[in-house]
Amino acid sequence: MKNSLFIGTLVAFASFSAHADLPCKESRSVDLALNAETLNMLEVAIGAGTLDIAGNDHDSPSLEIRMCASSQDRLDRMAATSSQRGNTAVLDLETGGRSNSFRAGLFRSANYGYFNISGSIPASWGMMLEVGSGSADIEHINSLRATVGSGTINAEHIAGHALVHIGSGEVSLEHAHNIEISTIGSGDFSAEHIAGAVTVGSIGSGSVELDKITGGVTVSTIGSGNLDIDDAGDDIRIGNLGSGRVVVRNIDGDVILQAKGSGSVRTHDVSGKVSIPD
């Protein structure tokens, strides 16, 4: 069955953190070489595994993929291949089963299949990335479009635009340019050293922490979540704040909140005007 963004679990498999060592009873590895002449984008979707991609100055993109499974039978059903859609290289992953599960205790059992992927691509390439409960580390690429469920993404040195959608997971960005966050559910987002502006659609019960932003920050709505901004080079504009909390400091511009519920707002060292409804 094709790898999907959210990997189902039965009992204890979900308790493993994205950074923990998952069980790997049976394994095998494959290497994939990609055609750099006709491509400028890599698309990957992982479930419970890991992804480590670094951009470089060489036109020789390649991936090393380790498959881990609970049994030889499931490992035999797993596969990793690549296909091309326009200018995008798509990594096709077959997990060999519908879900991952791990039962502890007296009736211990396991049924899992996941991938640990590492490799390099040209720094001029962008990435489209989906992470379920796994983890991804990305660096030195041109652009990033990412969706994370309950997993984690750490990315740094993104030369162009970054677009992020977060469920209950965590995303951190360092040394990037303009950032757009469509939605954050109960997850967390942090960014620092951003050369440009940050735009956020909605924050549910999650949190956003921003530090050293050369541009401004625009947020449409905040529910019960938190927004913390330190050192921004332009205006901070927030549409609606529910019961959440906003803290902004060292702002070279205005701080404007259009509508406010029961939430709280604290400002420090704002060079422009501060407009907050009662």
C-alpha positions as CSV (number, residue, x, y, z in Angstrom):
1,M,0.0,0.0,0.0
2,K,1.4,3.4,-0.9
3,N,3.0,5.4,1.8
4,S,0.6,8.1,3.1
5,L,1.1,11.2,5.3
6,F,-0.5,9.8,8.4
7,I,0.7,6.3,9.5
8,G,-2.0,4.5,11.5
9,T,-1.0,2.9,14.8
10,L,-2.5,0.4,17.2
11,V,-1.1,0.8,20.7
12,A,2.4,1.8,21.5
13,F,4.0,2.6,18.1
14,A,2.8,6.1,18.4
15,S,4.6,6.5,21.7
16,F,7.9,6.5,20.0
17,S,9.1,10.0,19.5
18,A,10.2,11.2,16.1
19,H,13.8,11.1,17.3
20,A,13.7,7.7,19.0
21,D,15.2,4.6,17.5
22,L,12.4,2.6,16.0
23,P,12.6,-1.2,15.8
24,C,14.2,-2.6,12.6
25,K,14.1,-6.4,12.7
26,E,14.6,-6.8,8.9
27,S,16.2,-4.3,6.6
28,R,17.7,-3.7,3.1
29,S,19.0,-0.6,1.3
30,V,18.7,0.7,-2.2
31,D,20.4,3.7,-3.9
32,L,18.6,5.9,-6.4
33,A,20.3,8.3,-8.8
34,L,18.2,11.2,-10.2
35,N,18.5,13.0,-13.5
36,A,19.6,16.5,-12.7
37,E,19.4,17.8,-16.3
38,T,15.6,17.9,-16.5
39,L,14.7,18.3,-12.8
40,N,14.6,21.1,-10.3
41,M,12.3,19.7,-7.6
42,L,12.1,16.7,-5.2
43,E,8.9,15.4,-3.8
44,V,8.9,13.0,-0.8
45,A,6.3,11.8,1.6
46,I,7.4,9.8,4.7
47,G,5.4,8.3,7.6
48,A,7.3,7.1,10.7
49,G,10.8,7.1,9.2
50,T,13.5,9.8,8.8
51,L,14.7,12.0,6.0
52,D,18.0,13.8,5.8
53,I,18.6,15.9,2.6
54,A,21.4,18.4,2.0
55,G,21.8,20.6,-1.1
56,N,25.2,20.9,-2.7
57,D,26.9,22.5,-5.7
58,H,27.1,19.3,-7.7
59,D,24.6,18.2,-10.3
60,S,24.5,14.6,-9.2
61,P,21.4,14.1,-7.0
62,S,21.2,10.7,-5.3
63,L,19.3,9.1,-2.4
64,E,20.2,6.2,-0.1
65,I,17.1,4.5,1.2
66,R,17.1,2.0,4.1
67,M,13.9,-0.1,4.4
68,C,13.0,-1.4,7.9
69,A,10.3,-4.0,8.5
70,S,8.9,-6.2,11.2
71,S,9.2,-9.4,9.1
72,Q,10.9,-10.6,6.0
73,D,7.5,-11.0,4.4
74,R,6.7,-7.3,4.9
75,L,10.2,-6.3,3.8
76,D,9.7,-8.2,0.6
77,R,6.5,-6.1,-0.1
78,M,8.3,-2.8,0.4
79,A,9.8,-0.8,-2.5
80,A,11.4,2.5,-3.2
81,T,11.4,3.9,-6.7
82,S,11.4,7.3,-8.4
83,S,9.3,8.7,-11.1
84,Q,9.2,12.1,-13.0
85,R,6.3,14.5,-13.2
86,G,7.3,17.5,-15.3
87,N,10.4,19.0,-13.6
88,T,9.8,17.1,-10.3
89,A,11.4,13.9,-9.2
90,V,8.8,12.0,-7.1
91,L,10.0,9.4,-4.6
92,D,7.5,6.5,-4.6
93,L,7.5,4.5,-1.4
94,E,5.6,1.3,-0.9
95,T,5.4,0.4,2.9
96,G,4.2,-3.1,2.3
97,G,1.1,-2.8,4.6
98,R,-1.7,-0.5,5.6
99,S,-0.4,0.6,9.0
100,N,2.4,0.4,11.6
101,S,1.8,-1.2,15.0
102,F,3.8,-2.3,18.0
103,R,2.2,-4.0,21.0
104,A,4.2,-4.3,24.2
105,G,3.5,-6.6,27.2
106,L,2.3,-10.1,27.4
107,F,0.9,-10.2,23.9
108,R,3.9,-8.5,22.3
109,S,3.6,-8.2,18.5
110,A,4.7,-5.8,15.8
111,N,3.8,-5.1,12.2
112,Y,5.7,-2.1,10.7
113,G,7.4,-0.9,7.6
114,Y,9.1,2.4,7.3
115,F,12.0,4.2,5.5
116,N,15.2,6.0,6.6
117,I,16.2,8.2,3.7
118,S,19.4,10.3,3.2
119,G,20.9,12.0,0.2
120,S,21.9,15.1,-1.6
121,I,20.4,17.3,-4.3
122,P,21.6,20.4,-6.2
123,A,21.2,23.5,-4.0
124,S,19.2,25.1,-6.8
125,W,16.4,22.5,-6.3
126,G,13.3,22.9,-4.2
127,M,11.5,20.3,-2.1
128,M,7.9,19.3,-1.6
129,L,7.7,17.4,1.6
130,E,5.1,15.5,3.7
131,V,6.0,14.1,7.1
132,G,3.6,12.0,9.2
133,S,5.0,10.9,12.5
134,G,8.6,10.9,11.4
135,S,11.4,13.5,11.3
136,A,13.1,15.4,8.5
137,D,16.3,17.5,8.4
138,I,16.7,19.7,5.4
139,E,19.5,22.2,4.5
140,H,20.8,24.3,1.7
141,I,18.0,24.1,-0.8
142,N,16.2,26.7,-2.9
143,S,12.6,26.4,-1.7
144,L,10.5,24.3,0.6
145,R,6.8,23.4,0.7
146,A,6.1,21.2,3.7
147,T,3.2,19.5,5.5
148,V,3.8,17.9,8.9
149,G,1.3,15.8,10.9
150,S,2.7,14.8,14.3
151,G,6.3,14.6,13.3
152,T,9.1,17.2,13.1
153,I,10.9,19.1,10.4
154,N,14.2,21.0,10.9
155,A,15.2,23.1,8.0
156,E,18.0,25.7,7.5
157,H,19.5,27.8,4.7
158,I,16.4,27.9,2.4
159,A,17.3,30.4,-0.3
160,G,13.8,31.1,-1.5
161,H,10.2,30.8,-0.3
162,A,9.0,28.4,2.4
163,L,5.4,27.3,2.7
164,V,4.4,25.3,5.8
165,H,1.3,23.5,7.1
166,I,1.4,22.0,10.6
167,G,-1.0,19.7,12.4
168,S,0.3,18.7,15.9
169,G,4.0,18.4,14.9
170,E,6.9,20.8,15.1
171,V,8.7,22.8,12.5
172,S,11.8,24.9,12.9
173,L,13.5,27.1,10.2
174,E,16.8,29.0,10.4
175,H,18.4,31.3,7.8
176,A,15.5,31.3,5.4
177,H,13.7,34.0,3.3
178,N,10.0,34.8,3.1
179,I,7.9,32.3,5.1
180,E,4.2,31.5,4.7
181,I,2.5,29.3,7.3
182,S,-1.0,28.4,6.1
183,T,-2.3,26.8,9.4
184,I,-1.0,25.5,12.7
185,G,-3.3,23.2,14.8
186,S,-1.8,22.2,18.1
187,G,1.8,22.1,16.8
188,D,4.7,24.5,17.2
189,F,6.6,26.6,14.7
190,S,9.9,28.5,15.3
191,A,12.0,30.6,13.0
192,E,15.1,32.8,13.3
193,H,17.3,34.8,11.0
194,I,14.6,35.3,8.3
195,A,15.5,37.7,5.5
196,G,12.0,38.8,4.6
197,A,8.5,38.7,5.9
198,V,6.5,36.0,7.7
199,T,2.8,35.4,7.0
200,V,0.6,33.2,9.2
201,G,-2.9,32.1,8.3
202,S,-4.3,30.7,11.5
203,I,-2.9,29.5,14.9
204,G,-5.2,27.1,16.8
205,S,-3.9,26.0,20.2
206,G,-0.3,25.8,19.0
207,S,2.6,28.3,19.2
208,V,4.7,30.4,16.9
209,E,8.1,31.8,18.0
210,L,9.9,34.3,15.6
211,D,13.3,35.8,16.2
212,K,15.4,38.2,14.0
213,I,13.0,38.8,11.2
214,T,14.1,41.6,8.7
215,G,10.6,42.1,7.5
216,G,7.2,42.3,9.1
217,V,4.8,39.7,10.5
218,T,1.1,39.2,9.5
219,V,-1.2,36.8,11.3
220,S,-4.8,36.4,10.4
221,T,-6.2,34.6,13.5
222,I,-5.0,33.2,16.8
223,G,-7.3,30.9,18.9
224,S,-5.9,29.8,22.2
225,G,-2.4,29.6,21.0
226,N,0.7,31.8,21.5
227,L,2.6,34.2,19.3
228,D,6.1,35.4,20.4
229,I,8.1,37.8,18.3
230,D,11.5,39.2,19.1
231,D,13.3,41.6,16.8
232,A,11.3,42.3,13.6
233,G,12.2,45.0,11.0
234,D,8.7,46.0,10.0
235,D,5.0,46.1,11.2
236,I,3.3,43.4,13.2
237,R,-0.3,43.0,12.1
238,I,-2.8,40.6,13.7
239,G,-6.4,40.2,12.6
240,N,-8.1,38.4,15.5
241,L,-6.9,37.2,18.9
242,G,-9.1,34.8,20.8
243,S,-8.0,33.5,24.2
244,G,-4.4,33.2,23.3
245,R,-1.3,35.2,24.2
246,V,0.8,37.6,22.1
247,V,4.3,38.9,23.2
248,V,6.2,41.2,20.9
249,R,9.5,43.0,21.6
250,N,12.1,45.0,19.7
251,I,9.9,45.9,16.8
252,D,11.0,48.5,14.2
253,G,7.5,49.4,13.1
254,D,3.9,49.4,14.3
255,V,2.0,46.7,16.3
256,I,-1.7,46.5,15.3
257,L,-4.3,44.1,16.6
258,Q,-7.7,44.5,14.9
259,A,-9.9,42.4,17.2
260,K,-9.4,40.8,20.6
261,G,-11.3,38.3,22.8
262,S,-10.1,37.3,26.3
263,G,-6.4,36.9,25.3
264,S,-3.5,39.0,26.4
265,V,-1.0,41.2,24.5
266,R,2.4,42.5,25.8
267,T,4.6,44.8,23.9
268,H,8.2,46.0,24.6
269,D,10.4,48.4,22.7
270,V,8.1,49.2,19.7
271,S,9.4,52.1,17.6
272,G,6.0,52.8,15.9
273,K,2.4,53.0,17.2
274,V,0.7,50.3,19.2
275,S,-3.0,49.7,18.6
276,I,-4.7,47.1,20.7
277,P,-8.5,47.0,21.3
278,D,-9.7,47.0,24.9
